[in-house]
Amino acid sequence: MLKRERQDKILQIINEEHKIIASDLSKRLSVSEDTIRRDLKELDNQGLIKRVHSGALRIGPPIVDFSVRENISNEIKMKLGKKVIDILKEDMVILIDGGTTNLHLVYQIPLDFKASIITNSPPIAMALRNHKNIEVIMIGGTLFKQSMVNLGIDTVEYLNNMRCDLYIMGIYNINPQIGISVPTLSEASVKRKMVSISSEILGMVTSDKLDTASNHIVCPVNKLTYLITENINSDLKSTYNSEEVIFID
């Protein structure tokens, strides 16, 4: 098998199985582990996979601007958000950070819902402008335009003085072994602080983010009180399954 054919086969396997182990792959493709490691390094350098210690993971969806992501998978994001509405209780203090899935949730919150919502996302704050019974607390900082969230030391300092009932986390990447991760250090720092000040944590995840990883770890998956995702295949269900996992149809 030529190198190009072998690497195409590796990509096919990782897209189907979401992760690969180098030692197992060498047996399946009848080549040495050294050859597999070189292939994985090349594919990682091309941004096609995420190499880890024992093998590689499928990369998540492309990192694109908020305005582009806002128009991707809208129907699925609305379904995920609908499941969250049943979890929200009036008079809660709810922390919502950035993400287009979180924005689709906010669009579905009833106009008469009563709560305090804290956010570092200008689009989410604006989406709540007509909710007369919701106190909207906007956290400042330096605007990270790609994700449309405020980040930085000022953001973390502000959060030091808060305690929230529920944190609805925007998730880039999630993997049972590695945890929840994001592409940038500044986002990871703010999300870790948000986790630390919240009694419960909820994440909505489209299936293309499952079993993927970035470079900066936020927290282990078991920190999530609720994980709401698509009705994925049985193998992945067994990996993530617990009483806190909710699958949409």
C-alpha positions as a printed NumPy array, in Angstrom:
array([[  0.   ,   0.   ,   0.   ],
       [  1.403,   3.389,  -1.008],
       [  1.809,   6.093,   1.657],
       [ -0.984,   8.241,   0.205],
       [ -3.363,   5.273,   0.131],
       [ -2.386,   4.324,   3.68 ],
       [ -2.923,   7.838,   4.99 ],
       [ -6.298,   8.041,   3.222],
       [ -7.22 ,   4.774,   4.944],
       [ -6.121,   6.194,   8.302],
       [ -8.358,   9.236,   7.773],
       [-11.271,   6.977,   6.83 ],
       [-10.812,   4.888,   9.984],
       [-10.524,   7.89 ,  12.299],
       [-13.599,   9.563,  10.781],
       [-15.604,   6.378,  11.315],
       [-14.234,   5.393,  14.74 ],
       [-13.285,   8.869,  16.045],
       [ -9.954,   7.675,  17.482],
       [ -7.131,   5.289,  16.642],
       [ -4.392,   3.514,  18.581],
       [ -1.029,   3.354,  16.803],
       [ -0.261,  -0.236,  17.832],
       [ -3.68 ,  -1.455,  16.669],
       [ -3.436,   0.482,  13.419],
       [ -0.038,  -1.016,  12.566],
       [ -1.576,  -4.505,  12.748],
       [ -4.636,  -3.539,  10.731],
       [ -2.541,  -1.962,   7.965],
       [  0.358,  -4.476,   8.207],
       [  3.07 ,  -1.858,   8.707],
       [  5.413,  -0.996,  11.577],
       [  4.403,   1.278,  14.449],
       [  7.195,   3.648,  13.4  ],
       [  5.556,   3.986,   9.976],
       [  2.191,   4.674,  11.596],
       [  3.701,   7.282,  13.915],
       [  5.285,   9.06 ,  10.944],
       [  1.944,   8.996,   9.124],
       [  0.151,  10.405,  12.161],
       [  2.738,  13.155,  12.542],
       [  2.323,  14.167,   8.883],
       [ -1.473,  14.149,   9.116],
       [ -1.325,  16.177,  12.339],
       [  0.973,  18.734,  10.696],
       [ -1.575,  19.06 ,   7.884],
       [ -4.317,  19.741,  10.453],
       [ -6.257,  16.617,   9.478],
       [ -6.074,  14.807,  12.84 ],
       [ -5.105,  15.521,  16.448],
       [ -2.121,  13.376,  17.474],
       [ -2.057,  12.151,  21.097],
       [  0.356,   9.952,  23.058],
       [ -0.903,   6.538,  21.956],
       [ -2.459,   7.421,  18.611],
       [ -4.732,  10.142,  17.269],
       [ -8.18 ,  11.695,  17.543],
       [-10.581,  13.09 ,  15.01 ],
       [-10.38 ,  16.873,  14.865],
       [-13.488,  18.914,  15.574],
       [-15.338,  21.204,  13.198],
       [-13.251,  23.946,  11.573],
       [-12.562,  26.996,  13.722],
       [-14.368,  29.745,  11.854],
       [-15.812,  33.124,  12.771],
       [-18.954,  33.362,  14.883],
       [-20.943,  34.857,  11.989],
       [-20.227,  31.779,   9.866],
       [-21.005,  29.255,  12.626],
       [-24.253,  31.065,  13.385],
       [-25.743,  29.638,  10.178],
       [-24.487,  26.03 ,  10.501],
       [-26.637,  23.134,  11.849],
       [-29.343,  25.516,  13.06 ],
       [-32.063,  22.858,  13.294],
       [-29.915,  20.606,  15.483],
       [-28.86 ,  23.514,  17.704],
       [-32.503,  24.511,  18.183],
       [-33.36 ,  20.927,  19.211],
       [-30.513,  20.871,  21.716],
       [-31.645,  24.186,  23.141],
       [-35.229,  22.979,  23.476],
       [-34.059,  20.199,  25.812],
       [-32.391,  22.776,  28.052],
       [-35.569,  24.815,  28.499],
       [-37.011,  21.989,  30.641],
       [-33.974,  22.18 ,  32.95 ],
       [-34.094,  25.94 ,  33.526],
       [-35.94 ,  27.063,  36.636],
       [-37.213,  30.563,  37.368],
       [-35.203,  32.782,  39.719],
       [-32.001,  30.904,  38.869],
       [-28.703,  32.715,  38.47 ],
       [-27.578,  31.361,  35.097],
       [-24.155,  31.862,  33.55 ],
       [-24.026,  31.513,  29.757],
       [-20.803,  31.915,  27.822],
       [-20.304,  32.181,  24.072],
       [-21.209,  29.851,  21.247],
       [-23.822,  29.69 ,  18.539],
       [-25.518,  26.682,  20.159],
       [-25.94 ,  28.707,  23.347],
       [-27.333,  31.571,  21.283],
       [-29.962,  29.259,  19.775],
       [-30.936,  28.262,  23.314],
       [-31.398,  31.912,  24.322],
       [-33.687,  32.461,  21.324],
       [-36.062,  29.868,  22.865],
       [-36.242,  31.21 ,  26.424],
       [-39.834,  32.416,  27.004],
       [-40.218,  36.19 ,  27.089],
       [-41.841,  36.06 ,  30.536],
       [-39.135,  33.823,  32.069],
       [-37.723,  35.275,  35.302],
       [-34.026,  34.86 ,  36.099],
       [-30.654,  36.553,  36.323],
       [-28.386,  35.734,  33.375],
       [-24.688,  36.505,  33.414],
       [-22.8  ,  36.392,  30.13 ],
       [-19.521,  37.426,  28.516],
       [-21.118,  37.176,  25.061],
       [-22.442,  40.417,  23.507],
       [-24.704,  38.509,  21.027],
       [-26.32 ,  36.602,  23.894],
       [-26.819,  39.78 ,  25.931],
       [-28.464,  41.443,  22.923],
       [-30.708,  38.422,  22.307],
       [-32.127,  38.902,  25.827],
       [-32.976,  42.585,  25.395],
       [-36.754,  41.967,  25.169],
       [-36.944,  39.626,  28.195],
       [-38.306,  42.092,  30.734],
       [-38.102,  39.661,  33.674],
       [-34.474,  38.695,  33.068],
       [-31.735,  40.746,  34.664],
       [-28.841,  40.64 ,  32.193],
       [-25.374,  41.078,  33.673],
       [-22.701,  41.665,  31.052],
       [-19.127,  40.687,  31.946],
       [-16.467,  42.919,  30.463],
       [-13.025,  42.188,  29.114],
       [-11.256,  42.178,  25.767],
       [-13.546,  41.155,  22.904],
       [-12.289,  38.028,  21.13 ],
       [-13.966,  38.708,  17.803],
       [-13.7  ,  35.207,  16.36 ],
       [-15.899,  33.804,  19.142],
       [-17.624,  37.075,  20.105],
       [-16.85 ,  36.718,  23.819],
       [-15.075,  38.941,  26.322],
       [-11.903,  37.37 ,  27.716],
       [ -8.884,  38.291,  29.807],
       [ -7.815,  39.099,  33.351],
       [-10.679,  41.573,  33.864],
       [-13.2  ,  38.862,  32.947],
       [-11.728,  36.39 ,  35.441],
       [-11.513,  39.043,  38.18 ],
       [-15.18 ,  39.923,  37.738],
       [-16.159,  36.255,  38.034],
       [-14.293,  35.972,  41.346],
       [-17.175,  37.804,  43.031],
       [-19.976,  35.622,  41.664],
       [-21.728,  32.347,  42.398],
       [-24.104,  30.76 ,  39.863],
       [-26.746,  28.043,  40.004],
       [-26.12 ,  26.819,  36.452],
       [-23.326,  27.374,  33.954],
       [-24.219,  26.696,  30.315],
       [-20.836,  26.126,  28.718],
       [-20.065,  26.64 ,  25.053],
       [-18.093,  23.55 ,  23.992],
       [-15.544,  23.361,  21.184],
       [-14.176,  19.856,  21.774],
       [-15.   ,  17.   ,  24.126],
       [-13.342,  13.631,  24.703],
       [-13.976,  11.172,  27.575],
       [-10.265,  10.731,  28.324],
       [ -8.858,  14.197,  27.576],
       [-11.851,  16.2  ,  28.76 ],
       [-13.371,  19.439,  27.48 ],
       [-10.866,  21.573,  25.58 ],
       [-10.635,  24.768,  23.544],
       [ -8.199,  26.21 ,  20.981],
       [ -6.965,  29.192,  23.038],
       [ -5.443,  29.63 ,  26.492],
       [ -7.518,  32.729,  27.284],
       [-10.816,  30.921,  26.622],
       [ -9.694,  27.951,  28.727],
       [ -8.845,  30.249,  31.664],
       [-12.236,  31.979,  31.617],
       [-14.158,  28.714,  31.246],
       [-12.246,  27.112,  34.132],
       [-13.199,  30.049,  36.345],
       [-16.834,  29.74 ,  35.244],
       [-16.796,  26.045,  36.163],
       [-15.363,  26.815,  39.602],
       [-18.121,  29.283,  40.551],
       [-21.107,  27.194,  39.375],
       [-23.194,  24.623,  41.245],
       [-24.199,  22.778,  38.061],
       [-22.709,  22.718,  34.576],
       [-24.476,  21.975,  31.301],
       [-23.023,  21.436,  27.851],
       [-24.8  ,  21.103,  24.506],
       [-22.731,  19.278,  21.911],
       [-23.334,  18.611,  18.222],
       [-22.018,  15.196,  17.166],
       [-19.115,  16.624,  15.151],
       [-17.496,  17.775,  18.424],
       [-17.653,  14.407,  20.194],
       [-14.332,  12.565,  20.664],
       [-12.295,  15.566,  19.521],
       [ -9.629,  17.59 ,  21.307],
       [ -7.871,  20.965,  21.323],
       [ -4.657,  22.032,  23.043],
       [ -6.048,  23.775,  26.142],
       [ -7.958,  21.718,  28.705],
       [-10.903,  23.255,  30.555],
       [-12.022,  20.392,  32.786],
       [-12.824,  16.651,  32.825],
       [-16.066,  15.526,  31.177],
       [-17.41 ,  14.327,  34.538],
       [-17.621,  17.959,  35.67 ],
       [-20.723,  18.257,  33.472],
       [-23.982,  17.823,  35.344],
       [-25.823,  17.591,  32.024],
       [-24.545,  16.639,  28.576],
       [-27.094,  17.15 ,  25.809],
       [-26.166,  15.81 ,  22.401],
       [-27.463,  14.108,  19.269],
       [-28.707,  10.516,  19.139],
       [-25.274,   9.08 ,  18.37 ],
       [-24.254,   5.479,  17.588],
       [-24.324,   2.788,  20.274],
       [-20.535,   2.638,  20.782],
       [-20.32 ,   6.342,  21.561],
       [-23.433,   6.15 ,  23.729],
       [-21.733,   3.624,  26.   ],
       [-18.734,   5.958,  26.312],
       [-20.76 ,   8.988,  27.365],
       [-23.818,   7.329,  28.853],
       [-24.938,   8.247,  32.374],
       [-28.117,   9.526,  33.96 ],
       [-27.051,  13.073,  33.147],
       [-26.719,  12.521,  29.37 ],
       [-29.726,  13.547,  27.28 ],
       [-29.966,  12.538,  23.603],
       [-32.139,  14.4  ,  21.127],
       [-33.978,  12.532,  18.36 ]])
